Amino acid sequence: MVSKFHFIEILRFITSFAVVVRHYHFFFLPRSTISKIEILTDPSIQPFYFFLQIFYLKGDYAVPIFWGISGFIFALVYLEQKKNTTGIQFFVNRFSRLYPLHFATLILVTLLQLTNHAFIGSHQIIGNNDAFRFLLHILFISGYEGESFNLPIWSVSVEILIYFAFFISIIFLNKFRYKYALFIYLISLVVDKFIFSSIFVDCFRMFFTGVLVYYLNISIRNKFFLYFLSILIIAISFIGNFKIFIFTPGILLFFISLEYLFKSEIKNNFDFFGNLTYSMYLLHIPSMLTIILIFFFFNLSDSIFLDTRFFLSYISLIFLISFFSYKYFEKPLNKYYRDKLTKKTK
């Protein structure tokens, strides 16, 4: 049994990169008041648009795909590798992994927005930055009150409730396996279609899609079949209107199948890219706010944002600070809080 799916780390990286590219238009009007370029009227003028068009226009689809990835990884870890994890250990693992960078970027964005308001006269990129929403961010429940502060964290705040729903479900998943996961998926589907639709229901549905993909992976002995099945599912998702709820299990199965098709040890290096994902996701907004301030103070032209050299420099900057964030902030604090909080619970 495969214990680490290195190609899934590549998929995680791609989803995070897609969000970063999708948000590139935040450098322009109406998100940035220092700009005079109405980018939404002609998004094709953005750098490398021919190659990155799918990310510029559909990068938001990366979020539900990431929820599906989470479901698969959680099933792999807590149904197979760490079956005896306690509730306290589960909470400590999630807190130490997610909260330190969330809190740090929240404070950073708050300071940057205060600076923006003081010198430019208004908040940039995101405007709803009041005390109430700040409290919601502190409590990690900002996803239910619209855009505010460090915008991308909304998807993680929604997913946190699903994490605990999954942990409570472990006893049933161990007993009924895929039948329970399918039952939960169908319940969320019925709720979404006939009762009410919400981001919470979407997240619930996509997360358990990932759990179902986990069971499908372990039940199919001939792993080459996974590859052909993934291609078929992806193709079906493009028939008529694009269907993200079909595309997600397809793309998950595709990257899972690559793990079995490629035996080279080079794939172990893919973990490096997976390690950058959370930092990329949370650090690109404060980076953009900082750049906007610099352009304001030095009275630089916003036309530079359309330059491919600037785009490459910006993406390289995000990669670089994400690397240092993971190595010198996320990883050490993750270990520190796990050790400290685990000792207190013993």
C-alpha positions in Angstrom: 0.0 0.0 0.0 1.3 3.4 -0.9 1.9 5.6 2.2 2.7 8.8 0.4 1.2 10.1 -2.8 3.8 12.4 -4.2 1.8 13.4 -7.3 -1.0 14.6 -5.0 1.5 17.1 -3.7 1.9 18.4 -7.2 -1.9 18.7 -7.6 -2.0 20.6 -4.3 0.7 23.0 -5.6 -1.2 23.5 -8.9 -4.4 24.4 -7.0 -2.6 26.9 -4.9 -0.8 28.4 -7.9 -4.2 28.6 -9.7 -5.5 30.8 -6.9 -2.5 33.0 -6.9 -2.9 33.6 -10.7 -6.6 34.0 -10.4 -6.1 36.8 -7.9 -3.5 38.6 -10.1 -6.3 41.0 -11.2 -6.3 42.4 -7.6 -3.5 44.7 -8.8 -5.9 46.6 -10.9 -9.3 48.3 -10.7 -11.7 47.8 -9.0 -9.6 46.0 -6.3 -6.7 48.5 -6.3 -7.5 52.2 -6.2 -4.0 53.2 -7.3 -4.6 51.6 -10.7 -6.4 53.1 -13.6 -6.7 49.9 -15.6 -10.1 48.2 -15.6 -8.7 44.7 -16.0 -12.1 43.0 -15.8 -13.2 44.6 -19.1 -10.3 42.8 -20.9 -8.6 40.2 -18.8 -6.7 39.0 -21.8 -4.1 41.8 -21.4 -2.7 40.1 -18.3 0.7 38.5 -18.6 1.0 35.0 -20.2 -2.7 35.0 -20.7 -2.5 32.5 -23.6 -0.9 29.9 -21.3 -2.6 30.8 -18.0 -6.1 31.6 -19.3 -7.7 28.7 -17.4 -6.2 30.0 -14.1 -7.0 33.6 -14.8 -10.7 32.8 -15.5 -11.4 29.6 -13.6 -8.9 29.6 -10.8 -11.7 29.6 -8.3 -12.4 26.0 -9.2 -9.1 25.2 -7.4 -10.9 25.5 -4.0 -13.3 22.6 -4.4 -10.5 20.5 -5.9 -8.5 21.3 -2.8 -11.4 20.2 -0.5 -11.4 16.9 -2.4 -7.7 16.5 -1.9 -8.1 17.1 1.8 -10.8 14.3 2.0 -8.5 11.8 0.3 -5.5 12.7 2.4 -7.5 12.6 5.7 -8.9 9.2 4.7 -5.4 8.0 3.9 -3.9 9.2 7.2 -6.7 8.6 9.7 -8.3 5.5 8.3 -5.1 3.7 7.4 -1.9 5.2 8.9 -3.0 6.7 12.3 -6.1 4.7 13.2 -5.8 5.3 16.9 -5.5 9.1 16.8 -7.4 10.6 19.8 -9.6 13.7 19.5 -7.0 15.8 21.3 -4.3 14.6 19.0 -6.5 15.4 16.0 -7.2 18.9 17.2 -3.5 19.5 18.0 -2.5 18.3 14.6 -4.9 20.7 12.9 -4.3 23.7 15.1 -0.5 23.4 14.9 -0.6 23.1 11.1 -3.1 25.8 10.3 -3.4 28.4 12.9 0.1 29.9 13.3 0.4 31.1 9.7 -3.3 32.1 9.7 -2.8 34.3 12.8 0.5 35.8 11.5 -0.9 36.7 8.1 -4.1 38.1 9.7 -1.9 40.5 11.8 0.2 41.4 8.8 -2.8 42.1 6.6 -4.4 44.2 9.3 -1.3 46.4 9.7 -1.0 46.7 5.9 -4.6 47.7 5.5 -4.3 50.3 8.3 -1.3 51.7 6.4 -3.1 51.7 3.1 -6.0 53.5 4.7 -3.7 56.1 6.3 -1.7 56.9 3.2 -4.0 56.0 0.2 -7.3 56.8 1.9 -8.9 53.3 1.6 -8.3 49.7 2.1 -7.0 47.8 -1.0 -8.1 44.5 -2.5 -10.6 43.7 0.3 -12.7 46.4 2.0 -14.7 44.7 4.8 -12.0 44.9 7.5 -13.9 45.8 10.7 -13.6 44.6 14.3 -16.4 42.1 14.0 -14.8 40.3 11.0 -11.4 40.5 12.7 -12.9 38.6 15.6 -14.3 36.0 13.1 -10.8 35.6 11.7 -9.4 35.1 15.2 -11.9 32.4 15.8 -11.2 30.9 12.4 -14.8 31.2 11.2 -14.5 34.0 8.7 -15.8 32.0 5.7 -19.4 32.6 6.7 -19.4 36.4 6.5 -18.1 37.3 3.1 -14.7 38.7 2.1 -12.5 40.3 4.7 -8.8 40.7 5.7 -6.8 37.8 4.3 -9.4 36.7 1.8 -8.2 33.1 0.8 -8.5 31.8 4.4 -12.3 31.6 4.0 -12.0 28.2 2.3 -9.9 26.8 5.1 -12.3 28.2 7.8 -15.2 26.4 6.1 -13.2 23.2 5.8 -12.3 23.1 9.5 -15.9 22.2 10.5 -15.7 19.3 8.0 -12.5 18.1 9.6 -14.3 17.5 12.9 -17.3 16.0 11.1 -14.9 13.6 9.5 -13.2 12.7 12.8 -16.6 12.0 14.4 -17.4 9.8 11.4 -14.3 7.7 11.6 -16.0 5.1 13.8 -18.7 4.7 11.1 -16.2 4.7 8.3 -14.2 1.9 9.9 -17.4 -0.1 10.3 -19.3 0.6 7.1 -16.4 1.9 5.0 -17.3 3.2 1.5 -21.0 2.7 2.2 -21.0 5.3 4.9 -19.0 7.7 2.8 -21.4 7.3 -0.1 -24.3 7.8 2.3 -22.9 11.1 3.5 -22.1 12.2 0.0 -25.7 11.5 -1.2 -27.2 13.3 1.8 -25.1 16.4 1.0 -26.1 16.1 -2.7 -29.8 16.0 -1.7 -29.4 18.9 0.6 -27.6 20.9 -2.0 -30.2 20.2 -4.8 -33.5 20.2 -2.9 -33.1 22.0 0.5 -30.4 24.7 0.4 -27.1 25.4 -1.2 -24.2 26.8 0.6 -20.4 26.7 0.6 -20.5 24.5 3.7 -22.6 21.9 1.9 -20.3 22.1 -1.1 -17.2 21.6 1.1 -18.9 18.7 2.8 -19.7 17.1 -0.5 -16.3 17.6 -2.0 -14.5 16.4 1.1 -16.4 13.1 1.1 -15.7 12.9 -2.6 -12.1 12.6 -1.7 -12.9 9.9 0.9 -14.8 8.0 -1.8 -11.8 8.3 -4.1 -9.6 6.8 -1.3 -11.9 3.8 -1.1 -12.0 3.4 -4.9 -8.2 3.5 -5.0 -7.8 0.7 -2.4 -10.5 -1.4 -3.9 -9.1 -1.5 -7.5 -6.2 -3.9 -7.7 -5.2 -3.2 -11.3 -4.0 0.4 -10.9 -3.7 1.0 -14.6 -7.5 0.9 -14.6 -7.4 4.0 -12.4 -5.7 6.0 -15.1 -8.3 5.1 -17.8 -11.2 5.6 -15.3 -9.8 9.1 -14.5 -9.7 10.1 -18.1 -13.2 8.9 -18.6 -14.5 10.8 -15.6 -12.7 14.0 -16.7 -14.1 13.7 -20.2 -17.6 13.3 -18.8 -17.2 16.5 -16.7 -16.7 18.5 -19.9 -19.8 17.2 -21.7 -22.2 20.1 -21.8 -21.6 22.6 -19.0 -18.4 22.0 -17.0 -19.1 20.0 -13.8 -16.6 20.5 -11.0 -18.2 17.8 -8.9 -17.4 15.3 -11.5 -14.1 16.8 -12.6 -12.7 16.7 -9.0 -12.8 12.9 -8.5 -11.5 12.5 -12.0 -8.5 14.7 -11.5 -7.8 13.1 -8.1 -7.8 9.7 -9.6 -5.6 10.9 -12.5 -2.8 12.1 -10.1 -3.2 9.0 -7.9 -2.8 6.8 -10.9 0.5 8.6 -11.8 1.9 7.4 -8.5 1.6 3.8 -9.7 2.6 4.5 -13.3 5.9 6.3 -12.5 8.3 4.3 -10.3 11.2 6.8 -10.4 12.5 8.1 -7.0 12.5 11.6 -8.5 8.8 11.9 -7.5 9.9 12.1 -3.9 11.1 15.6 -4.7 7.5 16.6 -5.4 6.9 17.0 -1.7 8.9 20.2 -1.9 6.1 21.8 -4.0 3.4 20.5 -1.7 5.1 22.1 1.2 4.7 25.5 -0.4 0.9 25.4 -0.9 -0.4 26.8 2.4 2.2 29.6 2.4 1.4 30.5 -1.2 -2.3 30.5 -0.4 -2.0 32.8 2.6 1.0 35.0 1.7 0.1 36.3 -1.7 -2.5 38.8 -0.4 -0.2 40.5 2.1 2.5 40.4 -0.7 0.1 42.2 -3.1 -0.8 44.8 -0.4 2.9 45.5 0.2 3.6 45.9 -3.5 0.6 48.2 -3.9 2.0 50.4 -1.1 5.4 50.5 -2.7 3.9 51.5 -6.0 2.0 54.3 -4.3 4.9 55.6 -2.4 7.2 55.7 -5.4 4.5 56.8 -7.8 5.1 53.9 -10.2 2.9 53.2 -13.2 0.4 50.3 -12.8 1.2 49.4 -16.4 4.2 47.5 -15.0 1.7 44.9 -13.7 1.0 44.0 -17.3 4.7 43.3 -18.0 5.7 39.6 -18.2 9.0 40.3 -16.3 7.1 41.8 -13.4 4.7 38.8 -13.4 7.6 36.3 -13.3 9.3 38.4 -10.5 6.1 38.4 -8.5 5.5 34.7 -8.9 9.2 34.0 -8.0 8.8 36.2 -4.9 5.7 34.2 -3.8 7.6 31.0 -4.2 10.6 32.3 -2.3 8.8 33.7 0.7 6.6 30.6 0.8 9.7 28.4 1.0 11.2 30.4 3.8 7.8 30.6 5.5 7.5 26.8 5.5 11.0 26.1 6.5 11.5 28.7 9.2 8.0 29.4 10.4 5.3 26.8 9.6 7.4 23.7 10.1 9.2 24.7 13.4 6.0 26.1 14.9 4.1 23.0 13.8 6.5 20.8 15.7 6.7 23.2 18.7 2.9 23.3 19.3 2.5 19.5 18.7 5.2 18.7 21.2 4.0 21.3 23.7 0.3 20.6 23.5 0.7 16.9 23.3 2.8 16.9 26.6 0.1 18.9 28.3 -2.6 16.3 27.4 -0.6 13.4 28.8 
